[in-house]
């Protein structure tokens, strides 16, 4: 489901369970890496007197290990030694921090160092969320001999196409919020490089690369490096790992949220893990955002009692089986459990997408034109007629289409009603409810007068009675990356190309009587930086041109929204 938070959160807020007492034995040590840099690590032990060694739970974080004491208290209270480590260059650890780069070797070295200690029985498991989930994947790929299992929670994934440049478009506001969490030593709890006041009012400045001066009060080299490398080139190869997940052969318990802003990482990671032929990949996706893992409530939305999960207890059961050999039945459960929002219960299977998923295509059509909410754009299950049918608009980077994301919820109706550069398509009120579970996509057949441009698609559910709208998902795609994030291809003016936009994934019941709505635009500003339509570098240049856009919808060019529909009664 779409994002309610656009910040790289420090760590998922987890529902406490029993065992969160103060451990009787803790200490801080420095663990040496292969290049002699030492990383600060807090150790938690079940007690001071035991002579038998314990398995170890490891958490590696750039967010300050002191904020993750609950891991130490909980797992040491259940018979584990726990190591919580500041990654290289962050907080109390030595060295220079470079986002995503050093975690493979440092993870390997930390695991193997811990395994040699007399208080460790040689079995290591990893846990943690967000960046702390990403470091687990990259460590598993390195194949340290003593790493037994991992529990990545709402993990990040490959940075170029999924975080910094989703679909090839620079995620400007999210990146601005993310960088202050990283990038150097910190003082107490205050991150270095804070955002300046009212920075969002400066985002119309060009070139984008110079926005660091307005956002952070000065130049940031990491910001500039990321903008210089606006193609998935060798710079990003150092942190790309998705395809290498197919080599991972240890048990993985992957936890995600439908409403997590990084939810696409859960989907992509699971898809590649399944290609590994690994028989022990457990997937759980709840009605959770990046910071509400295990909760039945988000803001004023209550998902039902079944959504409340003691996730720490589940993690412990997973570790108890794989690290202690306790036969507690957790591996006998269905491997996949996903929550049906609106249904109020979990759907279970052994594979994802769920077995017998039916992919329904809702085709775009219009008679007079789909521009604005006042147009006659429709979503229909019937294939469109043959002929030259399209909707057109002009995308002007000088007046970029504003975001229709959650930060614009209050102004949604006005924007969609007056902006001619937004196309709107919707179904008639549904004659039956739809349980939509799995990956969602949009297939657009589109042409542009420009050498390059952007495509943005939103989809939402509309209560026909009250007019309430709920954004479910969004996808972005820079046209030059339609075939490859590594090898950009310019457009031929007026030529029709097929574009497939990833709208992430979802598990939601759309009730009878509601409508499904889809919007198409060529910008999502200022959340994403705008495409200047010139075919040049959109982040370092200032010149722009307007583009004439067409979305084609005919039997020859069947633009559509693709929804995965399941029968919930078959997944009890």
N, C-alpha and C positions, 0 to 999 in steps of 0.2 A: 504494500500500500504506500501511498505517497508520504512525503516527509513532513513531520510537524516541527522538527528541529533541524537547523542548517549549520550546526556547529559540530566540529569534530569533538565529541564529548570525551571527557577525561576517562570515564570508564562506566560501564553499565551499572545502574543502581540495582542491587540484587536483594531479593527478599531474604531477611535473616531467618535462620533456623536454629535449632539447638546446637550448642558447641561453640558459641561466640564468647566464651569466657576469656579472661586474661591468661595467657600461657605462663607456666612457671619458669620457663627458660627462654630467653631471647638474647641475641647479640648481633652486632654489626661487624662484618668483615669485608675485606677487599679481595676480590677474586681476580687472579692474573689472566690476561688474554695472551695470545701467541705473540703479539708485538710488545708485550710487557706493560701495556696499559691496564690499570686495575679498575674494576667495577664494584661500586659499593652495593652490598647485599645484606639485607636483614634476614637473620635466621631465627626460626621459631621451632622449639622442640617440645614434644609431649611432656617431658619431665627431665630432671637432672640426674636421676639415679639409674635409669634403664641401661642395661648392658647390651641388649640386642639392638641391631641397627633398624632403621625405618626406611620405607620408601619415601621419596621426596616429591613434593608438589612445588613446581617452579613457576613464578610469575615474573616476566620481564616487562618493564614499563618506562616510557619517557615522561610520565605524568606525575612523578614523585611517589616513591615506594611507600612513604609514610601514610599516604591516603588509602593504601590497600591493606592496612593492618587486619581487616576482617578476614582476608584469606588466611593469614597466619594464625589468627585466633581460632578460626573454625576448623581448619584441617589439622592443626596441631592438637586440638581438642578431640580429634577422632583418630589419633594414632599415626600421624604423618609428620615428618620434618618438612618445614616449609622454607623456601628461599624466595625472597622478593627483592628484585634487583633494579636499580636505576640503570638504564641503558647508557652506552658510551656518550659522554659529554653532557648528560643531563643530571641536574641536582648534585648529588655527592659523588658521582663517578668521574673518573679521569677521562681525558681524550677530547676530541672534537666531535660534536654531533653532526651527522649529515643524514637528513631524512631518508629512511628506508635502506641505506647503503650498507651499514656494518652488521646488521642483525644476523646474517647467516653464519659468519665465522664466530661472532661473539656468542651466539646461541649455542653453537656446537661446543665451543671451549668451556662455557659455563656448565653445560650438562655433563661433560666428561670430567671436569674438575670435581663437581659434586659427587659423581659416582665413585670417586676414589677415596672419599672421606670415610673414616671408620664408623661414623654414625649413619651412613647411607647403605642400604642393602643392595644397591646397584640398579634399582628401578626408579625411573624418573617419569613423572607426568607433568604436563604443562596446562595452565588455565589462564583465563583472562579475556578481556573484550576490547574491541576497536583495534588500535595499533597493537595492543597486547595480544590480540587474536592473530594479527598478521605475522608477528614474530614467531608464533608457533608453526605456522605453515612453512615459513622460510627455514626454520630450524629442522623440521621434519624432512624437507627436501635435502638438507645437508647430510641426513642419515647418521646422526651420532648413535653409536651402538647401544647406549643405555637409555635412549628415549623410547618409552614403551607406548605411550598414548598421549593425545592432545584433546583439549576442549576449547576450540576457538569460538568465542561468543561475539556476535555482530562484527565479524572481522572486516578490516579493510582488505582491499584486493589490489590488483595491478594499478599503480597510481595514474598512468597517463589516461587511459580510456575509461576508467571507472571513477576517478576522483578529481584530478586536476583538470582534465579535458574530457568530461563525459560526452561520448559521441563525437569527440573532436572539438567541442566548444569549451572555452575557458570558463570554469566555474568561479567567477570572480569573487562574489561575496563570501562563499564558503571557504575559498582559499585564504582570503583576507582574515577570516576568523580563525582558521586552522593554524597558520604559521606562528602566532604568538604562543601557542602551546608547546612549540618546539624551538629548535634553533639556538641552543646555547645554555649556559649556566643560569640558574634561577636564584633568587634571593627569597628565602622563606617560601611562601605560597604565591608570590607574585611573579607571573611569567615575564620573561624579558620581551621587549619589543611590543608593548601594548598598542592597541588601536588608538588613534587620536580621536578626540571628540568630534562628533558629527561627520565622520568619515564617509558615510553613505551619501551625503550631499555632494561629494566630489567625484562621483563615479562616472560622470559624463565626460570627464577629461580624456583627451587623446594626446599622445599615445598611451595605451594601457600600461606599458612597461614603466612609465614614470609615475603611476599611481601610488607606488610604494612611498613616495615622499609625502603624499597627502593622507595615506592610510596609516602609515607607521611613523611619520615625522622625519623620514630620511630613507636613504637607499638601503634595500635588503638584498644581499647577494642571492639568497635562495629564491626569492620572488623573481629576480631577473633571470636566473638560470632556468627556471621553469618556463618563463615566457620566451626565452631565446629558443628553447627546444619545444616548439609547438607541433612537432611530429613525433610519432612513437619511434624514436631513433635509438642509437646506441647508448645515449645518456640514460634512457629509461630502462634499457635492457638489464642494467645492474639490479633492478628491483622487480622485474617482471617474473612471475612464477607460475601462472595458471597452468600452462601446458605441463610444467614439471610436477604438478600435483598428481599426474597420472602415474608417477613413479613411487608415490607414497604407499607403503604397504603396512602401516601400523593403524590400530583402531582410532577412529576420529568420531567425536561427538560434537557435531556442528549445531550451534544455536543461533537463530536469527529472529527478526521481527518484521511483520508485514509493514509496519509504519517506520521502520528504521531508514534513515536517510542513506545508509550504506547497504540497504537491503539487496541491491544488485550483486554485491560481493558474495552474499550467502548463496544466491542462485548460481552464479558463475563457478564458485568454488565447488559446490556440490556436483555440478555437471562434470567437471574435470575429475573429481575424486571418483565418480562412478566409472569413468573410463579406465581407472586403475585396476579394475577387477577385484578391488578390496572388498571383502565380504563383511567388514565390520565398520560401516559408515552409518552412524545414527544421525538423523536430522530432526530437529524440533524448531518449528516456526510458530510463534505466538502473536497475539494482537499487540505487539510491543514496539516501542520506539527505541532509539539508541540508549536511552537512559531509564527505561522502565521494564527491564527484563524480569519476568515473573509476576508482574502486577496485573490485576484485573481492572485497573482504572487508569485512564490517561486524561489529565485535566478533568473536565466534567463528563467524560464519556466512560460509561461502565459496560464492560464487555461480558459480564456474567461470572459467577463464582468459579466455573471451570477454568477460567483464564488465569486464576491465581495459582501459581506453581512455586513450591519451595525448590528453586533451582539449585541452591547449594546442596540440598539433600540428594538431588539427582546426580550432581557432579560427584558427590562422595560415593554414591552407589557405583557409578562408572569406574572411579578409581579403585574402590574396594574390590571389584571384580578383576580388573586388569593389573593392578599393582599388588594386591594382597591375595588374589585367588579365592575370594569369598563368593560362593555360588548364591547370589541374591536374586537371580532371575531377570536382571536388567537386559541381558542379551537375548532373552526369550521374547521380549516385547517386540511389537512391530517396529521396524527400523525407522519409519517415517511417521511423525505425528505433527499435523498442522492444524491450526485453530481456524474454525469457520466464523469470521466476524458476522454477526447478525444471526448466525445459527446457534451460537452459544455453547458449542462443544467441539471436541477434537475429532479430526478425521484421520484415520490410520491406514497404513499400507506398508509395503516393504520397498516401494520405489516412488520416485518423484520425477516428473509429474505423476499424479495418481493414476493407477490403471483405469482403462476405459474412459480416459479424458476425451471429450469431444470438442474439437476446435471449431467454433462458429465464426463465420465471417460476416460482419455487418458492413455492407457496401455503402460507399458514399454516393449520394445523388442530390441533384437540385434541379429546379426548373428555371426560376428567375435569377437565382444566385444565393450563395450561402454566406455572404458577407454580413457580419454582425449577428446578434441574437435575433434581429428582426428579419433575417433572410429565411429561405425555405429549404435549407440543407437538411437532408434526411439520412438516417442510418437504417438500411433495410437488409433483410436476409435474402431477398430475391436478387439475382444477378442483374446488374444494370443493362440497359439496352445498348445496342451498337450505335456508333456515331461519334461525332466530335463534341463530347460533353466535357466541360471543365468549369472551374471557378477560378477567377483571377483577382489579384490584388497587387499593389505596389508596396514593396518594403523599402523604406527610406532609413538608412542608418542615422541620418540627422534627426529623425524622430522615431527612435526604435520602439517596436511593440513592447509594451510593459509586461512584466511578469504576471501570469495568472496563477501563481503559486500561492501557498498559504499566507505569505506576508502581504498578499494583496486581496485577502478574502473579503475585507470590508468594502473594497472598491470594485469587486469582480463584476457585478451587474452593470455598472456604468461603463466600464471598459469594454465589455463584450457587446454592449448595446451601441456604442458609438464608433469603435475603431473599425475602419474599413479593411484593415490589414489582418483581421482575425476572421477565419472561416468557422462556422458553427454547424455541426451536423448532429441530429438526435433522433432517437427512435420514437415511435408512438408509445404510449403507456404499455408496459409489458403485460401480456395476457397471462403469464405465469412467472413465478419467481425463478431466478437463475442463481445457481451456486457456482461462482467463478473462482476456480482454484488452480494456480499454476502460472506459467510465464505468459505475459500479454505482449502483443506487438501490434504495430501499425504498418501496413504496406501502402506506400504512396507512389503513384506514378505522377511525376512532376517535371516541369520545365521551368527554366529561368533565363532571363536575358543576360545574366551575369556569368563571369568565369567561375565564381564560387559563391555560395550563399549558405544559409542555415535553414533547417526545418525543425520545428518544435511542435509536439503533439501532446495534448492533455486529454484525459478521459475521466468522466465523473458520473455520479448517479444523482438524479434529480427527483425529488418528491413532488409528484404532480399536484398533490393537494396543497401543501404549504409553500411550494417553490424552493424549499431548502435544497442546496447543492452541496455535495461532498466530493472533493477531489480524491480520486483513487490512485492515479498514476500519471507519469509524465515521461516523455522521451525526447532526446535531443540528438541531432545528427548534422555535422558539417558535411556539405555535399561532396567536397573533395575526398572525404574518407569513406565514401559509400561502399567501396570494395575492400579497402585496406587502411588501417591506421598508420601503416608504415610507408605506403607509397601513394601519396595524394595525387589525384587525377583532376585536372581542370574540366569545367563543363564546356560543352559546345552550345552556344546561344540558341535557345528555342528547342533543343533536343529533349525528348522525353526519356527520363531515366527512372528505373525502379529503385526506391529507397525502402529499406526495412528498419524501422525504429524500434528499439528495445524499450518497452514500457514497464520493465522490471517484472515483478510477479505479485500475486495477491491471493487472498483467501477471504472472499466476502460474499454474502448473500444479498442479491439485489431483489427487493420485494416486488411482488405483483403490483402493478399500477404505477411503478416508478419508471422513469426514462433513463436511457443511457445517452450521454452527450459526449461529443468529441470536438475539440477545437484544434485548428491548424494555424500556425503563424511562422514567422521567420526570425523572431527574436524573443528573448525572455529576459528583458533588461530591467534592472541592473544585476539581476542574479547571475546572468552570464554576460560576458563581454559581447559586443555586437560584431557581426560579420560586416566588413566594409565593402564587400561585393566586388573587390578588384582582382581577387586571385592572389594578392600579395600577403604580407605578414600582418594579420589583423591586430597583433599586439604591439608592434613597433612602428606602424605607419599611421598617418593621420588623414590621408585623402580617402574619400569614399564616393560611391555612386549609388543611385537608386536602382532597384532590380524589379522587373516585371515578372511576377510569379504566376504559375498556373498549376492547379491541382486537377488532374484529369480523372474522370470517372465514367467509364464505359465498359462494355464487354471486352474490348481490346485492352483497356487500361483500368482494371478493376481495383481501384484504391479501396482499402477496407481496414476496419478494426478487427483484430483476431482475438477472441476471448476463449480461454479454456473452461469448459463447462463440465461439471461432474454431477453424479447422482449421490447426494450425501448418504443415502440409506445403504449404499454399497461399501461404506467406509466407516463402519461403527467401531 
